Amino acid sequence: MKNILNKIGVFTLACLAFTSCDSEDDNTGDSLINYSPATVTLSSSSPTMFDESAIDADDASTFQIEVTATLTEAQPVDAVIDLVQVGGSASSSDYDAHTITIPAGSLMGTATVDILQTGDIEGDETIQITGKSRANFNVSPFTFNATIGNDYINDHLDLVLSWDGTAESGALSLDSFCDLDFDLLLYDEAFEFLGYVLGSSSCPEEDYLNGLEDGTYYLVSDLYSNPLSGLGFSDTIPLTLSWSQEYFETSGSLSSDAYTLSSADGLGGLIVVLEVTNGYEYTLSAF
């Protein structure tokens, strides 16, 4: 009997030991590891004052806050740090923030916050940037403060003069009116000629107007040449001037039916009144 009890006791201890091992395997052992997240350090030597009016799309690198992230020891996974705004008066339309990635096995990564031209009249704005980790990394305390000054105000009035169309006359047909050449001329309030606004041979004509002093002006169409005038077509030419101004609600169009395909060269078929205020605000209306 004693031997039987001894065997039962040994069997029970073995089962307990085996169960204990199974339980540890179920937890994969992670709870037994004393893990401390690595710390990412952020730094930047970028300028703290940005001139919005001087931003050049061809050299955007001079209008960026560049932030560098470093580790003291390489890690087996990527460190991903989002650059985010945590303070200041700038809005999300004033900048474009990117993400730093330190690849696994590396010690350093960089990314930028790009300062943008908005065309808004805002006055000086401030922005405060920091970094936030997406994964199990600590980020050392870091803030970068910058000011965006000298508002960029777009004074370009974009203009498009169009007149294309099709026509038929007996056995003749036209697939396009672009053989005609229209231009757009600028006159001051006294109707003194100031120069060409649109003066190429393109169809449509496209360009912009800016740099005018405040006042009243006139935009006047000119049918510079019409090689189709003797072909017997009498269809109206759909001459239209369209305008827009980026960052502003300034947009619209005006049309004229004063010209036909039989018209000789002619000035003034379309006249648009242009009012300029503050050097960049435009109002256009029919004459």
Secondary structure, 3 states (H helix, E strand, C coil): CHHHHHHHHHHHHHHHHHHHHHHHHHCCCHHHCCCCCEEEEEECCCCCEEEHHHCCHHHHHHHEEEEEEECCCCCCCCEEEEEEEEECCCCHHHEEECEEEECCCCCEEEEEEEECCCCCCCCCEEEEEEEEECCCEEECCCCEEEEEECCCCCCCEEEEEECCCCEEECCEEECCCCCCEEEEEEECCCCCEEEEEECCCCCCEEEEECCCCCEEEEEEEEEEECCCCCCCCCCECCEEEEEECCCCCCEEEEEECCCECCCCCEEEEEEEEEEEECCCEEEEEEC
